[in-house]
Amino acid sequence: MRTTLTEENYLKALFHLVDNEGKVTINELSKFLNVKMPSVNNMMKKFADKKWVIYETYKPLVVTESGKREAALVVRKHRLTEMFLVKKMNFGWENVHEIAEQLEHVHSQVFFDKMDEILDYPKFDPHGEPIPDKDGNIISQDLQKLSACKPGETVVFASVTLSDDGFLSYLNERKLLLNTKIKVIKIEDFDKSMTIEIGSHKETISRKATEIILVKK
């Protein structure tokens, strides 16, 4: 039986919230989805019937391997769509999230496999996040927040934890794009804003931005 749009939104939430032990709480899901707790409980009972989670009253949910795969496949559709919009339709990375939110609910697996082929099987989406393969497997990355870097360090901009169009436009204005080398020049004691060097120019970015930008050494 096909998953419903609502089920897919819950699956995607599980993907983003699950911890290293495969656990997530009903309260976390409720806040993330802005849905009342009784509704989340009812949906998780349905997920338990499908063997996607292990549900026990007053205990964190345990997402099963089957549940993780189903969740990853929803995310795969979203991230492939974003990549297609950027690479083949010339959308800016700041304009693709909402469109992908709509197209991710198309059920044709062949459609997304063909999209994957046309894109030459990309490993990452336009925001630097890994794209699960058609079996739900996903590449792990060893990234850190830019805020954890010290003056003098040079790192590579690898990903963002927020694909909000306002934030991505903020990065565009500062010519901060994926795979750009960033040298940390100075961190202000007062507000922890950071002066960085990108190519031949310098920028000062907020503490909030340094918390969202993920880098690799």
N, C-alpha and C positions, 0 to 999 in steps of 0.2 A: 504494500500500500504506500502511495506517495505521502511524503511529509507535507504538512500544511505550512502556510506562510508563518503562522504563529509558532509552530514547532521549530521551524528553521531559525526564527529569531531567538528562541530559547537555546537552541543548540549553539548558535554563535556566541551567546552570552556565556555559556558554559566554557567554550573554547577560550574566551578572554579572561575568565575568572578562576578557572581551576588552578590549584596550587601544585607544588611538586609531588605531593602525595596523591594527587588525583581527586582532591576534595574541594567542595565549595558549599557554602551555607545557603539556606533558603533566604535569609535576610540579605545576603550579598546579591542574590539574583533579583530580589524584590527591588532593591535600590537601583541596581544597574538598569533594569528594564522599566522602572517606574510603574510597577504592577503590584497590586495588593498581595499580601502574604497568602491568604486563602487561595487565590488564583494560582500562585506559584506552586503551592502544595498540591493542588489538583493536577496541574500539568506534570509535576514530577512523579506523581503516582502513575500517570500514563506512561511516562518515560521508563519507570521501573517495570511496567508490564512489557515494554519493548526491549527490556534488558539494556537500556542505555545508561541507567544509573541504579545504584543500590540505595533504596530509600528506607530510612528508619526514623520514626518520630523522635524529635528533639536531638537528632544527631546530624552532623554534616553529611551532605550527599557524597557518595563515592561514584565518580564517573567511570564507567567500564571502558574496556578497550573498544568495544563496539560503539559506545557513546562518543568516545574521543574521535573515532573514525568518521562517524556521521557529522560531528561538529566541524571537523577539519574539511570535509567535502563541501559544506556550505561556505566556509571561509575561502576555499579554493575558487569557487565560482565568483565570489566578490572580488578577490584579488586579481584573478585572470581578466575579469571585465575591466577593472581599473587600468591594467597594463595595456589592454587592447585599445581602450579609449585614448591613452597617451601616445602609444607607439603607432597606431594605425589611423587614428582619427584626429590626432594633433590637439587633443584637449590638454590644458595645463593640469599639473598634478593636484592643484587646488580645486579643480572643478569636477572631479570624477566620482567622489564618494557617494553623493546622493543618487547619481545615475546607476552606479553599481548596486546600491541598496535595492533598487527596483529590479534590475536584471538578474540578481543572484537567486531569485525565486523561480526562474525558468527551470523546468525539470529535465530537459533533454541533456543527457550525459554526452551524447555524440556532439551536440552543439559546443560544449565547453572543451571537449577533447580536440575538436577541430580548431577552436580558438587557440588552444595551447600549441598545436602544430604550426599554425600560421605565425605565431610569435616565436617559433623555434624553441619551445619548452623553457620559458624563463624560470629562474629560480626565485626571483624576488619581484615584488610589486613596485609601483612608482614611488612608494614611500619607504622602500627598503625593507619591507616585511616579507618573510619567506612565504612562497606559494606552496601549499601542500600538493603532492602529486596525486594521481587519480586513485591511489590506494589509501590516501589520507596521511602519508608519511610527510614529515616536515623537517627541514634542516634546522639544527640548533646553531645559534650564533653566540659568540662570546663578545658581547657589547657592554659598554658602560655609559652612564650619563656624562655629558660634557661637564656638568657641575662637579664631577669627581676629579677632573683634571687639574693639574697645577701649572702655574706660570712656567713657560719654557717648554712645555710638552707640545708635540705635534701629533695630531691624530687625523683620522679620516672620518668624515661625516657619513654614517652608514644607514641610519633609520630615524624615524620619529615615533613617539608613542601616542601622538595626537594628529589625526589627519583633518582637523578642522580647517575650513577654507580661509578663515581669518589668519590663523597661525601660518599656514603655508604661503599666503600672500606676504606676510611679515618677513618670511625667509626669502621670498623672491626679491623683495625690495632691497634686501641686503646681499643679494647674489650668493646666498647660502644654499647650494644645491647638493644633492647626493653625490658622494665620492669626491667632494671637495676636501682638500687638505686644510686643516685649521691649526693655527699655532696660537696657543694661549699666551697672551702678553701680560695681562694684569687682571686681578680680581679685587674689586672694591670692598674694603672692610665694612662700609656702612650698609650697603644693600646687596652685596655679593654679585652685582652686575659684573660682566666679564668683557674685557677688551680682547678681541681676537684679530689675527691677521689672516686674510684670505687672499692668496695671490699677492698682488702689489698694494692692496688697500686694507685699512683697519676698520673694524666695526665694534661698537659697544652694544652688547645684547643683555637683556634682563635675566635675572636669576630664574624666573619662570621658564624662559626659553631654554636655558642651559639644562633644566630638569627634563625637558621634553626631547631634546636632541640626544640621540644615541651615537656613539662613536666607537671606532676600533683603532688599535695601535698598529 
